[in-house]
Amino acid sequence: MANKRDLKKDINYVLGDIIEAVYIWELSNPEKDTKKSEKIIDEAIQTFDDLIVKVNDRSVENKKQHFKAINQELEDRGRALIDKINAL
C-alpha cells in the first residue's frame, strides 16, 4: 500500500461502486422489494465507517502491516457485499 490517502480512496471507490450497483439493481427491478438492498447499502456504509476509523488510528506501531490488514478486510467485506448483491 502506497500511503494512507490511497487506501482511503480505495475504500471510497470500492464501497461507492457497491452502493451504486445496488441502486442500479433497484432501478432495474422496481417491482421487487428493496428491504434487502437497503440493508446492503447500510452494511456498505457501516463498512466504510469502520475501515476509515481503522485507517485513522494513530496508535498503530507497524503501519505497513496495519494498512495491509485493512486492505485485506476491504477486499473480504467487499466480496461479501457483492455476493449479497448477486443473490438479490
N, CA, C and O of each residue as an XYZ file, in Angstrom:
352
protein
N       0.849     -1.168      0.000
C       0.000      0.000      0.000
C       0.899      1.236      0.000
O       1.821      1.353      0.807
N       0.615      2.136     -0.904
C       1.464      3.305     -1.065
C       1.363      4.257      0.129
O       2.379      4.622      0.721
N       0.158      4.652      0.477
C       0.006      5.535      1.628
C      -1.450      5.579      2.096
O      -2.340      4.962      1.512
N      -1.646      6.324      3.157
C      -2.969      6.410      3.785
C      -3.994      7.022      2.840
O      -5.142      6.580      2.798
N      -3.596      8.015      2.099
C      -4.523      8.687      1.187
C      -5.032      7.724      0.116
O      -6.222      7.718     -0.200
N      -4.132      6.909     -0.442
C      -4.547      5.943     -1.459
C      -5.481      4.882     -0.882
O      -6.421      4.453     -1.550
N      -5.228      4.465      0.339
C      -6.091      3.481      0.982
C      -7.484      4.060      1.201
O      -8.485      3.378      0.981
N      -7.549      5.307      1.632
C      -8.851      5.957      1.815
C      -9.601      6.063      0.484
O     -10.814      5.861      0.438
N      -8.885      6.379     -0.591
C      -9.514      6.454     -1.906
C     -10.034      5.097     -2.337
O     -11.138      4.993     -2.870
N      -9.239      4.047     -2.107
C      -9.672      2.697     -2.463
C     -10.946      2.319     -1.719
O     -11.879      1.770     -2.306
N     -10.979      2.615     -0.428
C     -12.173      2.316      0.375
C     -13.380      3.056     -0.199
O     -14.453      2.475     -0.359
N     -13.201      4.313     -0.499
C     -14.288      5.136     -1.029
C     -14.777      4.608     -2.382
O     -15.982      4.489     -2.605
N     -13.845      4.295     -3.279
C     -14.227      3.832     -4.613
C     -14.924      2.475     -4.562
O     -15.966      2.290     -5.190
N     -14.357      1.532     -3.824
C     -14.923      0.180     -3.781
C     -16.332      0.208     -3.200
O     -17.265     -0.329     -3.797
N     -16.482      0.823     -2.056
C     -17.796      0.830     -1.408
C     -18.782      1.725     -2.159
O     -19.981      1.445     -2.177
N     -18.293      2.784     -2.771
C     -19.151      3.629     -3.606
C     -19.681      2.867     -4.811
O     -20.846      3.012     -5.180
N     -18.827      2.057     -5.422
C     -19.261      1.248     -6.556
C     -20.284      0.194     -6.134
O     -21.223     -0.100     -6.874
N     -20.099     -0.368     -4.950
C     -21.044     -1.362     -4.456
C     -22.415     -0.724     -4.224
O     -23.441     -1.296     -4.593
N     -22.426      0.457     -3.614
C     -23.694      1.159     -3.384
C     -24.348      1.521     -4.721
O     -25.564      1.401     -4.874
N     -23.547      1.957     -5.672
C     -24.067      2.285     -6.992
C     -24.679      1.052     -7.670
O     -25.711      1.153     -8.333
N     -24.046     -0.098     -7.504
C     -24.573     -1.337     -8.082
C     -25.934     -1.686     -7.472
O     -26.826     -2.176     -8.165
N     -26.083     -1.431     -6.178
C     -27.373     -1.696     -5.530
C     -28.437     -0.758     -6.091
O     -29.557     -1.189     -6.365
N     -28.102      0.507     -6.263
C     -29.072      1.452     -6.822
C     -29.471      1.054     -8.243
O     -30.639      1.165     -8.616
N     -28.511      0.597     -9.026
C     -28.814      0.151    -10.387
C     -29.748     -1.054    -10.338
O     -30.688     -1.151    -11.127
N     -29.484     -1.970     -9.409
C     -30.371     -3.132     -9.273
C     -31.780     -2.688     -8.907
O     -32.760     -3.203     -9.446
N     -31.877     -1.731     -7.989
C     -33.201     -1.243     -7.580
C     -33.943     -0.607     -8.750
O     -35.148     -0.807     -8.905
N     -33.227      0.160     -9.575
C     -33.865      0.788    -10.734
C     -34.248     -0.238    -11.792
O     -35.248     -0.073    -12.489
N     -33.462     -1.285    -11.908
C     -33.735     -2.327    -12.897
C     -34.865     -3.254    -12.470
O     -35.491     -3.905    -13.308
N     -35.123     -3.314    -11.177
C     -36.150     -4.205    -10.637
C     -37.129     -3.433     -9.751
O     -37.178     -3.663     -8.543
N     -37.905     -2.525    -10.334
C     -38.793     -1.687     -9.494
C     -39.906     -2.472     -8.820
O     -40.458     -2.019     -7.816
N     -40.249     -3.652     -9.358
C     -41.349     -4.425     -8.778
C     -40.918     -5.233     -7.565
O     -41.770     -5.729     -6.829
N     -39.617     -5.377     -7.337
C     -39.135     -6.192     -6.215
C     -38.995     -5.350     -4.954
O     -38.830     -4.131     -5.009
N     -39.065     -6.034     -3.821
C     -38.940     -5.384     -2.517
C     -37.493     -4.913     -2.318
O     -36.548     -5.627     -2.653
N     -37.336     -3.714     -1.775
C     -35.997     -3.139     -1.639
C     -35.438     -3.238     -0.218
O     -34.406     -2.635      0.077
N     -36.091     -3.977      0.651
C     -35.592     -4.067      2.028
C     -34.219     -4.716      2.097
O     -33.350     -4.261      2.842
N     -34.019     -5.786      1.318
C     -32.713     -6.455      1.321
C     -31.635     -5.554      0.721
O     -30.513     -5.504      1.225
N     -31.970     -4.854     -0.336
C     -30.986     -3.982     -0.974
C     -30.643     -2.797     -0.072
O     -29.499     -2.341     -0.061
N     -31.609     -2.301      0.675
C     -31.334     -1.211      1.615
C     -30.417     -1.678      2.738
O     -29.586     -0.909      3.223
N     -30.563     -2.939      3.156
C     -29.666     -3.492      4.175
C     -28.239     -3.581      3.655
O     -27.285     -3.356      4.400
N     -28.094     -3.913      2.364
C     -26.756     -3.979      1.766
C     -26.124     -2.593      1.757
O     -24.937     -2.450      2.052
N     -26.900     -1.586      1.425
C     -26.382     -0.206      1.427
C     -25.972      0.193      2.840
O     -24.905      0.772      3.039
N     -26.818     -0.116      3.817
C     -26.482      0.207      5.208
C     -25.206     -0.500      5.644
O     -24.374      0.080      6.343
N     -25.055     -1.761      5.228
C     -23.853     -2.515      5.583
C     -22.617     -1.927      4.907
O     -21.542     -1.899      5.506
N     -22.756     -1.459      3.669
C     -21.634     -0.835      2.965
C     -21.216      0.459      3.661
O     -20.025      0.741      3.788
N     -22.183      1.235      4.105
C     -21.877      2.485      4.820
C     -21.201      2.180      6.148
O     -20.254      2.864      6.533
N     -21.679      1.161      6.849
C     -21.063      0.769      8.121
C     -19.642      0.269      7.901
O     -18.746      0.562      8.693
N     -19.438     -0.482      6.832
C     -18.097     -0.960      6.493
C     -17.173      0.217      6.223
O     -16.032      0.236      6.684
N     -17.667      1.200      5.474
C     -16.876      2.400      5.194
C     -16.465      3.079      6.496
O     -15.295      3.408      6.692
N     -17.430      3.285      7.378
C     -17.141      3.947      8.656
C     -16.109      3.168      9.469
O     -15.177      3.752     10.024
N     -16.281      1.850      9.536
C     -15.354      1.005     10.305
C     -13.936      1.087      9.750
O     -12.973      1.228     10.504
N     -13.814      1.000      8.431
C     -12.482      0.993      7.829
C     -11.799      2.350      7.939
O     -10.589      2.415      8.155
N     -12.551      3.424      7.795
C     -11.949      4.761      7.918
C     -11.449      4.994      9.341
O     -10.392      5.593      9.537
N     -12.199      4.526     10.330
C     -11.740      4.638     11.721
C     -10.427      3.891     11.901
O      -9.514      4.383     12.564
N     -10.329      2.698     11.310
C      -9.092      1.921     11.419
C      -7.932      2.603     10.710
O      -6.806      2.577     11.206
N      -8.189      3.212      9.556
C      -7.129      3.914      8.821
C      -6.616      5.093      9.630
O      -5.416      5.365      9.642
N      -7.517      5.795     10.305
C      -7.129      6.989     11.051
C      -6.566      6.699     12.436
O      -6.204      7.628     13.158
N      -6.485      5.431     12.819
C      -5.941      5.056     14.115
C      -4.438      5.349     14.144
O      -3.670      4.749     13.392
N      -4.028      6.259     15.003
C      -2.624      6.675     15.069
C      -1.805      5.892     16.095
O      -0.598      6.102     16.214
N      -2.451      5.000     16.829
C      -1.738      4.271     17.876
C      -1.086      2.988     17.359
O      -0.587      2.189     18.151
N      -1.085      2.786     16.059
C      -0.527      1.569     15.464
C       0.985      1.704     15.355
O       1.504      2.745     14.952
N       1.680      0.637     15.720
C       3.141      0.674     15.648
C       3.649      0.320     14.257
O       4.490      1.030     13.706
N       3.149     -0.770     13.686
C       3.587     -1.193     12.359
C       2.535     -0.785     11.334
O       1.595     -1.533     11.066
N       2.701      0.408     10.763
C       1.684      0.963      9.865
C       1.543      0.147      8.584
O       0.431     -0.033      8.086
N       2.637     -0.337      8.055
C       2.575     -1.099      6.807
C       1.719     -2.350      6.987
O       0.855     -2.638      6.159
N       1.952     -3.076      8.046
C       1.173     -4.286      8.320
C      -0.287     -3.931      8.611
O      -1.200     -4.636      8.181
N      -0.499     -2.847      9.335
C      -1.858     -2.402      9.668
C      -2.635     -2.056      8.399
O      -3.791     -2.454      8.256
N      -2.014     -1.319      7.476
C      -2.688     -0.938      6.239
C      -2.938     -2.151      5.346
O      -3.958     -2.211      4.661
N      -2.021     -3.115      5.346
C      -2.247     -4.348      4.584
C      -3.463     -5.090      5.125
O      -4.270     -5.610      4.354
N      -3.595     -5.141      6.444
C      -4.731     -5.816      7.066
C      -6.040     -5.103      6.711
O      -7.052     -5.754      6.451
N      -6.020     -3.784      6.700
C      -7.213     -3.012      6.334
C      -7.570     -3.270      4.872
O      -8.742     -3.438      4.534
N      -6.566     -3.300      4.016
C      -6.797     -3.564      2.598
C      -7.403     -4.954      2.397
O      -8.308     -5.124      1.579
N      -6.915     -5.934      3.129
C      -7.452     -7.286      3.042
C      -8.895     -7.332      3.554
O      -9.746     -8.003      2.970
N      -9.158     -6.621      4.639
C     -10.517     -6.571      5.176
C     -11.467     -5.916      4.178
O     -12.603     -6.360      4.016
N     -11.001     -4.856      3.507
C     -11.804     -4.204      2.473
C     -12.144     -5.199      1.372
O     -13.285     -5.264      0.915
N     -11.162     -5.964      0.956
C     -11.384     -6.945     -0.099
C     -12.391     -8.010      0.343
O     -13.305     -8.350     -0.408
N     -12.226     -8.531      1.550
C     -13.118     -9.577      2.053
C     -14.551     -9.077      2.221
O     -15.503     -9.721      1.781
N     -14.686     -7.922      2.862
C     -16.032     -7.390      3.104
C     -16.684     -6.930      1.804
O     -17.898     -7.046      1.639
N     -15.876     -6.408      0.884
C     -16.391     -6.003     -0.420
C     -16.928     -7.191     -1.203
O     -17.999     -7.115     -1.804
N     -16.178     -8.293     -1.193
C     -16.646     -9.501     -1.888
C     -17.927    -10.031     -1.263
O     -18.819    -10.492     -1.975
N     -18.025     -9.971      0.047
C     -19.240    -10.439      0.723
C     -20.443     -9.597      0.297
O     -21.528    -10.131      0.068
N     -20.247     -8.286      0.193
C     -21.338     -7.410     -0.236
C     -21.720     -7.683     -1.688
O     -22.902     -7.682     -2.030
N     -20.733     -7.915     -2.532
C     -21.003     -8.209     -3.941
C     -21.771     -9.521     -4.066
O     -22.681     -9.636     -4.886
N     -21.407    -10.501     -3.258
C     -22.142    -11.772     -3.255
C     -23.596    -11.558     -2.869
O     -24.492    -12.187     -3.432
N     -23.831    -10.667     -1.907
C     -25.213    -10.373     -1.487
C     -25.989     -9.683     -2.606
O     -27.177     -9.944     -2.798
N     -25.312     -8.801     -3.342
C     -25.974     -8.134     -4.471
C     -26.340     -9.163     -5.530
O     -27.439     -9.131     -6.083
N     -25.425    -10.066     -5.805
C     -25.681    -11.095     -6.828
C     -26.809    -12.036     -6.413
O     -27.470    -12.626     -7.268
N     -27.031    -12.178     -5.116
C     -28.079    -13.066     -4.632
C     -29.463    -12.406     -4.649
O     -30.468    -13.083     -4.432
N     -29.525    -11.117     -4.901
C     -30.832    -10.433     -4.906
C     -31.715    -10.940     -6.033
O     -32.845    -10.478     -6.187
